[in-house]
């Protein structure tokens, strides 16, 4: 209920208030009579004349006068005699009561309300006019009796009667302007056993208190009645300090008493406050109030007859009240049973949520979370058929590019995952996504058949349904199951909480899965970037080295040629042995220096490869023969370790520059022979069954390489051997020449166990027409 005279209301509420302003006003006779009789110098003759202009009003006044004092009998025959006997105040209240009771909405509601005329029976979909008026008259009678018993309140009993009669007119006003909508509000109040005013505010934006105040203002009712219609539902302590506070509080007490007695229909199904909570603040005597209760039924019967509602004996009204109380108890029992079932559902769902949360790992993958969701569903809905379909966002699936790849998962009847596989669903559904398929009329059956083909786990126990758990930018997950009946039995709040828990976990898992994929892609990109940076750095180094070797070759080859030639000439003329050896050493040193410059130039600026069909078997044989001859010629060790050749099957001609690949393999074989191999050196040739690369491996059982040597093995001039033993250009030369063929060299080594150098050539097959396979 609003707390001030100008409440802030919605646009809808403003429209409703505008409709209320179109309701009919009180008849002119009633309005004029109230105005004249309220004046301090009221003219008795004018009041009598106004009443006599309305025959119905005249008859009602005379009837009430005769009932008030039966001893007078027929001696009261004129309006003048009745007004003198009753007093102006009583006549004023009677006139207002009669005019309000004949309000057009009451007549229309009474004529068209199905079920009307059943005292105290709350409506189904229509306003119970009889019940409403009986409650209003009952509150009026109770307020009048309380005012008579508590004269210290300073409230005139006739005024209390009228205030009680009009206190709920706002309900009648809302029912008049919004009959269908107000019928729904009435049904909601009964179903929820709630206060109708709370539902009025939630549906309309205002309640019957505000509507009643607006109606009272339109009818120009006294301010006392306006405040009662507006404020009577508030606790007495919260009422504003006005002269009408006592009247509003008194009507509130009378309303609560009539609700406790189940007199008529009020629309408020909340239990009435205890008497002590109401009587104390208002200053009412509990004993006197208790004495009023038995008299309310009799007073109600008399007033119903006075106002044209028909004769209602007090005994019958009391029986009606008892029947209404029994019906209310029955409804409360139904509500309690419904709430009990809801509490059981909530307890079961809360336990399922707890177990679900405990079953989730900190970094559980999406498939694991889906399994936990299905296990939780089986715990709540019972054993049955369960399957799940996951469509990643963008159709990425398990990393495949393009297409529409979905994950099909099946589970045991107890919810344990039994099977799952990625399925290419491209073209399966006419281009529709999983969310659209699930919404089709036969979507559940189609998904069930699809799961049966790709991930069936068992028989279905009933009709199959599809529940979408996740849909949107993060992907779509649909649960397919045969537990629709069990799902429908769970109350909406509990089911909503359970679904929200599942959806939240699935959304987090999809987010983690996406973050994990992004991390993997970032790591791969970083690796590619590092490799690219290394290649750029190597290329830059090679460019600088090429410039250096080109300059060195230009500047040093001529002096070296002169030195070598003069040393050779000198050696031919010398006869002394030591001098002759010195001259020969000079010739050898100049040859080594010239060869070193040539090798550096080959690494930095190798020639363009001239590819042709090459026999790998013949090439390997030539390389081994040359390596044996050269190593044997300059090595003092004898005999050399055996060299084993293994060719895995016949090989077609290979796309190679024979000379350059010969040089590269020669460097690897020489390194293997000079590694200190104890048992053997093996050259193994085969193709990779996974990606068809040509693999040429040179394996030795030598001393192996340290971690530091592996990291710098391809750096020019690097060698862990004593100074002067190796120039450190063999592996860099081999790497450079293999790279010209689009391949790469990798090293695997362990100290004391040996080394394996692998040449991998991806594009090695020679496609010249007429090429003949070679035998090993």
Secondary structure, DSSP 4 states (H G I P E B T S, - for coil): --SSTT----HHHHHHHHHHTTSPPPPHHHHHHHHHHHSTT--HHHHHHHHHT-HHHHHHHHHHHHHH-GGGGGG--SHHHHHHHH-HHHHHHHHHHHHHHT-HHHHHHHHH-TTTTSTT---SSS--HHHHHHHHHHHHHHHHHHHHH-GGG---HHHHHHHHHHTTHHHHHHHHH-HHHHHHHHHHHHHHT-BHHHHHHHHHSS-HHHHHHHHHHHTT--HHHHHHHHHTTS-GGGS-SSTTHHHHHHHHHHHHHHHHTT-S--SB-SPPPPHHHHHHHHT--HHHHHHHHHHHHHHHHHHHHHTTS----HHHHHHHHHHHHHHHHHHHHHHHHHHHHHHHHHHHHHHHHHHHHHH--TT--HHHHHHHHHHHHHHHH-S--EEEEEE-GGG-TTT-SSS-EEEEEEE-TTS-EEEEEEEE-TTTSTT--HHHHHHSTTHHHHHHHHHHHHH--S---S--EEEEEE-STT-EEEEEES-HHHHHTS-HHHHHHHHHHHHHHHHHHHHHHHHHHHHHHHHHHHHHHHHHHHHHHHHHHHHHHHHHHHHHHHHHHHHHHHHHHHHHHHHHH--SHHHHHHHHHHHHHHHHHHHHHHHHHHHHSPPPP--EEE-HHHHHHHHHHHHHHHHHHH----SPPEEEEEE-S-BPPEEE-HHHHHHHHHHHHHHHHTTT-SSEEEEEEEE-TTT--EEEEEEE-SS---HHHHHHTTSTT--SSPTTT--S-HHHHHHHHHHTTT-EEEEEEETTTEEEEEEEESS-B---TT--PBP-
